[in-house]
């Protein structure tokens, strides 16, 4: 299988030699970090969008790192061999700190054990990733809504960061009244117990909705739940213009990369909804992987920096998402000759 490189503005798309896989590097020549996914067909365009969101995340918090997104195209019966070949080929560049990768959809963390073993990020990063991600989403929700005390929160795309998010919402006086996975939507008007959610997630994964709600609804029923804050993030572009038209929440907070489309954003803005930039709300784990130069507890630093950054852009006349883009681009220009082509919006 041949190896080749092609360029589109600052983006580099490299095809690996050992297996049918590629790596999208958003800032050519810069250190990069991101995820690797495996499926029969991973689209380069989608991977580029995920990398772009990460680039803007790093820039928002002044880290000179570019976003990376990698895909392994493999049929189920060849999956193990494809991942093994991929890991062997990219291990040298991970060891050197040029590309840092972790498991995304379709890849189990232990399948990248050889990469993690040489990854230069602090050991604590792996232990704190989900906790800090959930914390950052809750902090963004708190700032964007003017406080979570007494507010109802719905979580679409409940995942490994979900238990930490639910705890952080409760600590701030809010309650999680609904959550959705690919299996369905569970609802509790009085609010779920975060400890029960964590236990159900640990034991059942996405099936937890059937444990905490005897009669869960369809996955998309989450969008019809009356709530103050809607966390969305199961996949890029999940909130298009049609879904956006039915959102009752006054604040939409991404729990994953680029969940709102451009048309969806326009509909939400016309309805007076606040849409938080995904590359700010999901940035919590950055502070464990790339600690603040001033030191300090990563959780405390993450909470403070996410709150301060979001506060800075929240009331901009162009909306917080575009304002956050302007802010990130100012930093990118301070160390890059050119900006990536296009902003992180599905």
Phi, psi and omega per residue, in radians:
X1 nan 2.255 -3.057
X2 -1.335 2.860 3.093
X3 -2.106 2.392 -3.141
X4 -2.720 2.885 -3.117
X5 -2.309 2.471 3.038
X6 -2.372 2.660 -3.021
X7 -2.150 2.437 3.024
X8 -2.383 1.757 -3.000
X9 1.021 -2.179 -3.090
X10 -1.564 -0.015 -3.064
X11 -1.526 2.382 3.052
X12 -2.056 2.261 3.093
X13 -2.017 1.946 -3.112
X14 -1.878 2.225 3.033
X15 -1.603 2.277 -3.122
X16 -1.322 2.762 -3.070
X17 -1.558 -0.514 -2.955
X18 -1.565 -0.314 -3.108
X19 -2.768 2.959 -3.129
X20 -1.375 1.528 -3.078
X21 -2.648 2.847 3.131
X22 -2.557 2.815 3.041
X23 -2.260 2.125 3.027
X24 -1.653 2.106 3.073
X25 -1.958 2.052 -3.001
X26 -1.269 -0.563 3.141
X27 -2.099 1.702 -3.067
X28 -1.024 2.280 3.092
X29 1.553 -0.170 3.137
X30 -1.725 2.696 2.992
X31 -1.000 2.498 -3.094
X32 -2.306 2.731 3.113
X33 -2.571 2.559 3.132
X34 3.049 -2.658 -3.039
X35 -2.068 2.847 2.992
X36 -2.163 2.301 3.126
X37 -2.059 2.740 3.094
X38 -2.325 2.381 3.130
X39 -2.957 2.943 3.087
X40 -1.015 -0.554 3.111
X41 -2.600 1.928 3.044
X42 -1.757 2.177 -3.096
X43 -1.444 2.334 3.141
X44 -1.128 -0.682 -3.132
X45 -1.056 -0.756 3.108
X46 -1.134 -0.701 3.115
X47 -1.113 -0.663 3.120
X48 -1.100 -0.695 3.123
X49 -1.130 -0.721 3.108
X50 -1.120 -0.720 3.107
X51 -1.104 -0.685 -3.128
X52 -1.089 -0.727 3.105
X53 -1.040 -0.701 3.133
X54 -1.192 -0.678 3.093
X55 -1.010 -0.776 -3.136
X56 -1.241 -0.508 3.057
X57 -1.121 -0.866 -3.134
X58 -1.090 -0.718 -3.126
X59 -1.162 -0.612 -3.129
X60 -1.080 -0.479 -3.118
X61 -2.055 0.440 2.969
X62 0.940 0.906 2.975
X63 -1.964 2.299 -3.117
X64 -1.496 1.228 -3.108
X65 -2.410 2.496 3.090
X66 -1.795 2.747 3.090
X67 -1.340 2.527 3.116
X68 -2.300 2.517 3.018
X69 -2.514 2.294 -3.031
X70 -2.204 2.574 3.137
X71 -2.324 2.435 3.041
X72 -1.984 1.999 3.126
X73 -1.559 1.985 -3.077
X74 -2.707 2.472 2.999
X75 -1.304 2.714 -3.094
X76 -0.947 -0.670 -3.064
X77 -1.294 -0.245 3.099
X78 -1.950 0.148 -2.995
X79 -1.046 -0.851 -3.075
X80 -1.057 -0.769 3.141
X81 -1.166 -0.673 -3.128
X82 -1.127 -0.762 -3.133
X83 -1.174 -0.698 3.123
X84 -1.075 -0.766 3.118
X85 -1.122 -0.727 3.115
X86 -1.026 -0.861 -3.105
X87 -1.058 -0.754 -3.138
X88 -1.072 -0.705 -3.087
X89 -1.279 -0.663 -3.054
X90 -1.583 -0.182 -3.081
X91 -0.947 -0.748 3.142
X92 -1.035 -0.695 -3.108
X93 -1.301 -0.500 3.024
X94 -1.180 -0.770 3.125
X95 -0.992 -0.659 -3.129
X96 -1.432 -0.119 3.132
X97 1.410 0.222 -3.130
X98 -1.355 -0.654 3.125
X99 -2.418 2.127 3.135
X100 -1.932 2.199 -2.998
X101 -2.248 2.593 3.026
X102 -2.477 2.892 -2.998
X103 -1.194 2.325 2.986
X104 -2.011 -2.775 -3.082
X105 -1.046 2.311 3.101
X106 1.546 -0.012 3.136
X107 -2.270 2.234 3.093
X108 -1.464 2.468 -3.129
X109 -0.903 -0.696 -3.089
X110 -1.216 -0.309 3.082
X111 -1.262 -0.281 3.082
X112 -1.885 0.406 -3.096
X113 -0.984 -0.660 -3.131
X114 -1.165 -0.519 3.093
X115 -1.335 -0.722 3.117
X116 -1.095 -0.598 -3.104
X117 -1.104 -0.464 -3.122
X118 -1.931 0.055 -3.126
X119 -1.194 2.223 -3.072
X120 -1.369 -0.068 3.124
X121 -1.157 2.667 3.139
X122 -0.962 2.520 -3.128
X123 -0.981 -0.649 -3.114
X124 -1.097 -0.322 -3.129
X125 -0.990 -0.776 -3.053
X126 -1.197 -0.580 -3.139
X127 -1.356 -0.477 -3.014
X128 -1.779 -0.134 -2.991
X129 -0.954 -0.963 -3.097
X130 -1.143 -0.710 -3.121
X131 -1.072 -0.810 -3.105
X132 -1.270 -0.559 3.071
X133 -1.110 -0.827 3.108
X134 -1.071 -0.728 3.115
X135 -1.054 -0.807 -3.112
X136 -1.079 -0.680 3.109
X137 -1.124 -0.745 3.130
X138 -1.129 -0.722 3.111
X139 -1.086 -0.761 3.117
X140 -1.083 -0.717 3.105
X141 -1.104 -0.707 -3.133
X142 -1.104 -0.818 -3.113
X143 -1.165 -0.814 -3.058
X144 -1.177 -0.496 -3.108
X145 -1.686 -0.023 -3.113
X146 1.315 0.399 -3.137
X147 2.051 2.446 -3.111
X148 -1.666 -0.067 -3.092
X149 -0.992 2.067 3.119
X150 1.401 0.019 -3.074
X151 -1.625 2.598 3.104
X152 -1.643 2.407 -3.103
X153 -2.207 2.346 3.035
X154 -2.013 2.431 -3.078
X155 -2.071 1.869 3.044
X156 -1.596 2.334 -3.102
X157 1.416 0.648 3.117
X158 -0.986 2.210 -3.091
X159 -2.476 -2.694 -3.073
X160 -1.062 -0.437 3.091
X161 -1.511 -0.127 -3.079
X162 -1.025 -0.821 3.135
X163 -1.027 -0.739 3.114
X164 -1.137 -0.677 3.097
X165 -1.099 -0.798 -3.141
X166 -1.077 -0.723 3.102
X167 -1.100 -0.785 -3.108
X168 -1.145 -0.600 3.078
X169 -1.135 -0.803 3.138
X170 -1.108 -0.708 3.124
X171 -1.076 -0.436 -3.134
X172 -1.723 0.222 3.042
X173 1.566 0.037 3.138
X174 -1.641 -3.134 3.096
X175 -2.493 2.445 3.099
X176 -1.533 1.937 -3.053
X177 -1.724 -0.203 3.135
X178 -2.773 2.617 3.056
X179 -2.615 2.617 -3.094
X180 -2.376 2.476 2.960
X181 -2.201 -3.054 3.099
X182 -1.134 -0.272 -3.127
X183 -1.432 -0.627 -3.106
X184 2.918 -3.004 -3.131
X185 -2.061 2.219 3.066
X186 -1.850 2.443 -3.066
X187 -2.257 2.427 3.041
X188 -2.573 1.706 -3.080
X189 -0.956 -0.534 3.141
X190 -1.449 -0.181 3.126
X191 1.781 2.445 3.102
X192 -1.426 2.629 3.029
X193 -1.390 2.071 -3.116
X194 -0.991 -0.614 3.131
X195 -1.131 -0.691 3.116
X196 -1.181 -0.661 3.093
X197 -1.115 -0.739 -3.132
X198 -1.115 -0.772 3.133
X199 -1.098 -0.740 -3.127
X200 -1.178 -0.668 3.109
X201 -1.146 -0.806 -3.125
X202 -1.078 -0.611 -3.084
X203 -1.542 -0.520 -2.966
X204 -2.233 -0.143 -3.111
X205 1.047 -2.388 -3.089
X206 -1.061 -0.351 3.119
X207 -1.298 -0.045 -3.112
X208 -0.990 -0.474 -3.116
X209 -1.080 -0.527 3.127
X210 -1.382 -0.256 3.126
X211 -1.546 -0.730 -3.069
X212 -1.554 -0.183 3.091
X213 -2.475 1.973 -3.093
X214 -1.046 -0.444 -3.123
X215 -2.276 1.225 -3.126
X216 -1.169 2.631 3.082
X217 -1.536 -3.067 3.077
X218 -1.171 2.741 -3.118
X219 -0.944 -0.680 -3.093
X220 -1.351 -0.104 3.112
X221 -1.133 -0.332 3.132
X222 -1.003 -0.543 -3.073
X223 -1.313 -0.233 3.126
X224 -1.702 -0.052 -3.124
X225 -1.288 2.320 3.079
X226 -1.267 2.091 -3.067
X227 -2.700 2.791 3.098
X228 -1.494 -0.676 -3.099
X229 -2.198 2.288 3.068
X230 -2.014 2.059 3.024
X231 -1.624 2.242 -3.115
X232 -2.268 2.541 3.130
X233 3.018 0.296 -3.101
X234 -1.159 -0.533 3.102
X235 -2.830 2.752 3.094
X236 -1.042 2.411 3.058
X237 1.279 0.283 -3.117
X238 -1.093 -0.527 3.116
X239 -1.780 1.596 3.056
X240 -1.618 -2.970 -3.066
X241 -1.143 -0.581 3.138
X242 -1.224 -0.809 3.102
X243 -1.112 -0.736 -3.105
X244 -1.030 -0.599 -3.126
X245 -1.116 -0.381 -3.135
X246 -1.774 0.054 -3.117
X247 -1.354 2.169 3.129
X248 -1.694 -0.311 -3.110
X249 -1.093 2.499 3.109
X250 -1.421 -0.337 -3.125
X251 -2.276 2.268 3.086
X252 -1.994 2.123 -3.066
X253 -2.105 2.049 3.101
X254 -1.142 2.357 3.020
X255 -1.893 0.040 3.115
X256 -2.657 3.061 -3.064
X257 -1.237 2.451 3.018
X258 0.611 1.031 -3.118
X259 -1.410 -0.189 -3.076
X260 -1.962 2.288 3.091
X261 -1.402 2.920 3.113
X262 -1.056 -0.756 3.113
X263 -1.190 -0.650 3.090
X264 -1.091 -0.721 3.109
X265 -1.079 -0.731 -3.136
X266 -1.089 -0.736 3.131
X267 -1.123 -0.780 -3.123
X268 -1.134 -0.705 3.136
X269 -1.152 -0.701 3.117
X270 -1.120 -0.520 3.130
X271 -1.484 0.033 3.098
X272 1.424 0.274 3.117
X273 -1.426 2.555 3.058
X274 -1.641 2.194 3.116
X275 -1.993 2.012 -3.110
X276 -1.359 2.454 3.072
X277 -1.116 2.282 -3.100
X278 -1.104 -0.581 -3.070
X279 -1.334 -0.067 2.972
X280 -1.749 -0.853 -3.059
X281 -1.146 -0.513 -3.073
X282 -1.695 0.232 -2.967
X283 -1.532 0.025 -3.009
X284 -0.910 -0.769 -3.055
X285 -1.205 -0.339 3.110
X286 -0.942 -0.621 -3.019
X287 -1.319 -0.196 2.998
X288 -1.644 -0.618 -3.139
X289 -1.354 -0.596 3.126
X290 -2.282 1.374 -3.016
X291 -0.999 2.675 3.107
X292 -1.069 2.418 3.106
X293 -0.983 -0.465 3.141
X294 -1.462 -0.022 -3.123
X295 1.315 -2.788 -3.136
X296 1.763 2.876 3.122
X297 -1.115 2.190 -3.084
X298 -0.988 -0.643 -3.132
X299 -1.153 -0.769 -3.141
X300 -1.163 -0.725 3.133
X301 -1.160 -0.754 3.127
X302 -1.042 -0.829 -3.126
X303 -1.062 -0.771 -3.097
X304 -1.193 -0.786 -3.078
X305 -1.240 -0.674 3.095
X306 -1.144 -0.753 3.118
X307 -1.086 -0.781 -3.100
X308 -1.164 -0.739 -3.126
X309 -1.143 -0.775 3.139
X310 -1.171 -0.705 3.112
X311 -1.017 -0.647 -3.105
X312 -1.119 -0.552 -3.038
X313 -1.878 -0.119 -2.924
X314 -1.059 -0.683 -3.024
X315 -1.792 0.285 -3.137
X316 -1.127 2.501 -3.083
X317 -1.088 -0.436 3.119
X318 -1.577 0.064 -3.120
X319 1.597 2.695 -3.060
X320 -1.116 -0.555 -3.093
X321 -1.182 -0.867 3.117
X322 -1.156 -0.657 3.119
X323 -1.086 -0.682 3.106
X324 -1.184 -0.599 3.059
X325 -1.103 -0.819 3.121
X326 -0.984 -0.765 -3.093
X327 -1.113 -0.807 3.129
X328 -1.114 -0.682 -3.111
X329 -1.174 -0.560 3.066
X330 -1.060 -0.737 3.111
X331 -1.211 -0.731 3.129
X332 -1.012 -0.707 3.140
X333 -1.132 -0.384 -3.116
X334 -1.272 -0.262 3.141
X335 -2.457 0.042 3.092
X336 -2.176 2.553 3.126
X337 -1.309 -0.490 -3.096
X338 -2.500 2.639 3.092
X339 -1.500 2.701 2.996
X340 -1.061 2.633 -3.125
X341 -1.478 1.894 3.125
X342 1.788 2.596 -3.106
X343 -1.770 2.837 -3.091
X344 -1.337 1.457 3.127
X345 -2.563 2.223 -3.075
X346 -1.220 nan nan
